């Protein structure tokens, strides 16, 4: 929109912008704005879906990719405070692992 306003402000008075060209540009800018809004809404939807899926993991046994290899444990908690959900895992040995991202999950049982 700023580009369009700048063009209108500094246009040559001897060669004013063609009305059809002006309307075409307005339509393009409107389409671009709507596409950006759609992109933002899809990003929000993806985040909400990840949160809903992760809630279903509480109490489930999962295999996760950890630094030392694969670990198995039960999901005991969920954190939704950041950009993506993080789970807390309790292993059969009683160890608690926090801040495990969903991308580290290899299998759900």
N, C-alpha and C positions, 0 to 999 in steps of 0.2 A: 504494500500500500504506500509506503514511503517513497518507493521508486516512482510510482505513478504520480504522486503529489509533486515530487521534484520535477518530473517531466512537464507537468502542467504549469508549474511555476516558472520554469525557464524556457518554455517553448517560444519559438520564433513567431512574433505577431504576424509576419508576412506569410508564414507557412503554418497555420494552426493545425493541430492534430486532426486527422480524419475521424469522423464520428464512428464509423464502422470499426476502425482500428482501435479507437478508445474503448468501445463496447467489448471487443474481443479481448483486450487486455484486462478489462474489469472481470470478464467471465473467467479468464485464466487465473487471476488473483483469487477470486472467490473459490474456484476449484482447488487451488493450492491450499488455501486456508482450511477448507473442509477436509482435505486429505491429512493435513497436520493434526486436526482435531480427532479424526478417526484413528490415526496412529497413536495418539495419547490415550484414547479410550481402550484400544486393543492392548496397550502396554499395561494399563490398570487391570484389565480383565485377566491377562496372563498372571499377574501378581496375585490376584484374588483366587484364581484357580489353583495356583501352587499352594496357597495357604489352606484352601479347603482340602486338597489332597493330603497335605502333611498332617492335618488334624486326624485323618483316618489312620495314620501310622501309630498313634499313641496306643500302647499295649501290644503292639505287633512285634514279632521277632524279625530283625533285619540283619543282612550281611552288609558291612560297609568297607570301603577301601580306606585303609589307614596307612600311616607311614611305614609301619612294620609288616604290612600285609593285610589280609582280610580278617576282620573282627566280626563276631556275632554277638548280638545282644538285643535287649528289649527297649523299645522307645518309651521313655518315662516322662519326657517333657518336650515342649515345643516353644520356640521363641519366634514371635512375629514382629519384633521391634525394628529389624533392619529391612533392607531391600528385599531379601529373600528369606524364607523360613529356615530356621536352624533347629536341629533336634538334639536332645540329650539322650544318650544311650547308656544302659546299665548292662555290663557283661555278666556272664554266668559266674565269673570269679568275684563279682561284687564291685568291680571298678566302674567309675562313672566317667563317661566321655562327653564333653559339652561342645556346643557350636559345630556340629557336623552338618554340612550342607547336603541338600537333597541329591546333588550330583554325585556324592560319594556313596550313595546307596547302590549296592550291586543286586540285591535280591530282597524280597519281602515274603515272609512265610505266614 
